[in-house]
Amino acid sequence: MVIFITGATAGFGAMMVKHFALNGDLVVASGRRIEKLQSLQRDFGDKVHPLVLDVQDKNAVIQSIKTLPEKFSKIDVLINNAGLALGMEPAQKSLLSDWETMVDTNIKGLLNCTHAILPGMIARNRGHIVNLGSVAGEFPYPNGNVYGATKAFVHQFSLNLRADLLGTALRVTCIEPGMCGGTEFSDVRFKGDKAKAESIYKGVVPITSEDIAETVHWVVSRPAHVNINVISMMPVQQAFAPFAIHRE
């Protein structure tokens, strides 16, 4: 299979590149940091095609898909993994620029890649789109505001896309992780404040990039007649909070 992974330079994306390449698949590893992509190519040779790409750039996405090398051009699996959270302030104190960046990456980036790659899948009548959502898209929490809203979009778009593709052989899955450690997610969210980022995971054994990569690999390796719609996953030390009530 040919796997196209966005946000492949670190975390979930880099681990998924490794899982699929070790399985013998061809992987288009896309991301913004060339040195990270080249490292993956050194590790896996001609199984990996490094692609410097900012998913927010619609024209760059279109051009990149059109100019892929022949053996990587017939994409079987699109994994829309690129995404981020910025800030942990209440809405009234958040930066509009942070909100815009999350929308541009988590929503528009996913749409840009899906819109560019889907026609080829339709023409071949085969393919699988895996979108990385979050439990934040289903369960709100204080200061999650726009991040959670973008992931709610990912959830609903995945279901609606699946409805549109009824009658084809294409599959769509939304993977929704809870607390994950060992990635750059919290470093980015807290803009390099390592102490604050590390405090999030204090005393907790979170799920890992490897857990996510194994789950995605399992999903796409199901028999062709099986579609896994949504997977919601958390570490056992995370659960659901009661409704919040403010009392005077």
N, C-alpha and C positions, 0 to 999 in steps of 0.2 A: 504494500500500500504506500501511497504518497500522503504524508501528513504535513499540514501547514500549521505552524504554531506561532501565535503572536506573543510578545512579551517573553521571548525565549532566553533572554540574557541572564536571568537569575530566578531563584525561587521555583514556583510550580513549573514555569515554562522550561527552564533548564533541565529540571528533573524529568519532565515529559520527553524532551529531546533524547535524553539518555535511555529511557525505557523503550521508546520506539526504535531507536537506532540499534540497540542491543537485540531487539526482537527481529532485526533484519529489514525493517521498513526504511523507506527514504523519507528524510525530514527536511522541510524548508524551515529553518530556524530564523525567525525575524525578530528584530528589535533595534534599538537605537545605538547600542554600544558595540562597535565593530570588534573591539579587542575580546569581548566576551564571546561573540559569535565565532570568531576565529579559533578561540580555545576549544569550543565544541567541535569545530571541524577538524582540528588537530587530533582530538580524541577519537573521532569516529570516521575520519577520512571522507571518502566519496559518498557515504550514507547521508551526510549533512550538507545542505546548501545554505551558507550564511547569507542573509538578506537584511541589509540595513534599511529599516523602515520605521517611520513614525505613522502609526495607524490613524492619527488625527488628520493626516494629509491625504485627502481624497484622491487627488490626481496622482500622487506617488503610489498609492495602493493600486490604482487601476493600471498604471504603467508597469509596476513590478509584476503583477499577475500576467500581463501580456508578454513579458520578456523573460519569463522563467526558462531555464534550460529544458530541453525537450523531455528528459527523463523525469523531471520534477513538475511538469506542466499539467498533468492530469490528476488533480488533487482529489483524493478519496475522503480525507478527513480534515475539516477546518476546526481548529481549536482556538476559539476567541478567548485567550487568556489575559491579554494586556488589560490592566486596570489598576486603579489606585484609590486611596483615600487620602484626603488632606484636611488636617485640622480636627480638633475635638472641642470646638466651642459651640455654644447654643446658636441658633440661627441668627439671632439679633446681634451677635458679636462676630459672626463668620465673615471671611473675606469673600467678596463676590468673585474675585479671580480664582480662588480655590474651588468654588462651586462650578465655575465655567470649565476649569481644567478637568474636573471629575466628569462633567457631562460630555466634554469633547473626547475624552479617552474611553470611559466606561460605556457610553451610549453611541456616540458618533463613530468612534473607532471600530466598534463591533459591527455597526451598520455598514461602514465603508468596506470592510473585508467580506462580510456576508454578501453584499450586493455585487461585489466584483467576482466572487468565486462561485456563487450559487448557479448562474447560468450554465457553466461547464458541467456541474453535477447533474443538472436537469437534462442536458444534451446527452450525457452518458447513462442517465437513469441509474446512477449509483452515487452514494456519498453520505457523509455523516457530519453534522455540525454540532460541536460540543461548545456550549457557552459556560463560562465561569461566572456564576452568580455569587450569592452569599446568603447566609441565614439572616443578614441584616435587611435583605429585601422582603422578608416575611415578618420578622420580629423587630419592631422599632426599639430603639434605646436612646436615652438622652444624649444629645450632641451628635447623633448619627445622621441627622437631617438629609442633606443632599446625597451623601454616599449611599445610605439605605434606599433612597428614592431611585438612584440609578440602578441599583441591583434589583429593585422591584420591576423596573423596566426590563431588565435582562430576563427575569423569570417569565413575565407575561409575553414578551416578544418570542421567547422560545416556544411557548405553548401555541401562540398564534401562528408561528412559522410551521409548526408541526401540522396544524389544521389546514394551512394552505397547501401543504405537500401531500396531503392524503390522495392516494391514487398513484403516487410515484413510489420508487423503492428507497427514497431518501429517508434518513433518520435524523432526529434532533433530540439533544439531551441538555439539560441544565444541571450543572454540578454546583451545589450550594454549601460551601464549607463554613464552619464556625471558626473558633480560635485556632489559628495556625502559627507555629513558631518556626524559627530558623530561616526566615525570609527577610526581604528588605521592606516588607509592608509597613511595619510600625516605624521604621527609620524614616521612611518617606512621609508617613502621616504626621510625624512630629518634627519633620524638617531637620533631621540630623541630630536631634537630642537623644543620644544613646541611652542616658539614664532613664528618661521617661519611657522610651521604647521598651527597654528591658523590664521596667517595673510592671508592664502589662502581663508578663508571663511568670512573675514571681510566684512560686509555690504551685504552679500548674504544669502538668504534662500535656502540652497541646498536640493537636494533630500536626503532621509534617508534610513537607513537599512530596516526600516519597509516598505517603498515604494517598495524597491527591493524584499523583501520577499513576499509581497502581489502580486507583478507582477509575480514572479515565481510560486506562488501557483495558480494564475489564469491560467497561461500557461498550467500547468500539469493537471488542472481540466477540460480542454476543452473536448468535446466529442471525443471518440476514433478515429473518422474519420477526425478530424481537427488537422493540424500541424501548429503551429505558427513558422515561419522560423526565423525571426529576430525582436527584439524589440529594438529600439534606444530611449533613454529617457534622458531628461535633466531638470534641474530646469528652470522656466520661465526667470530667470535672466541670463541664459547662452544661447548663440547662436553661429553663425558662423562668423569668421573673414574674411575680404577681403584678397586677395593675398598680400603678402609682397613684396615690391619693394625697393631695395637699390639703392639710387641715389648718384652719385659722386658729 
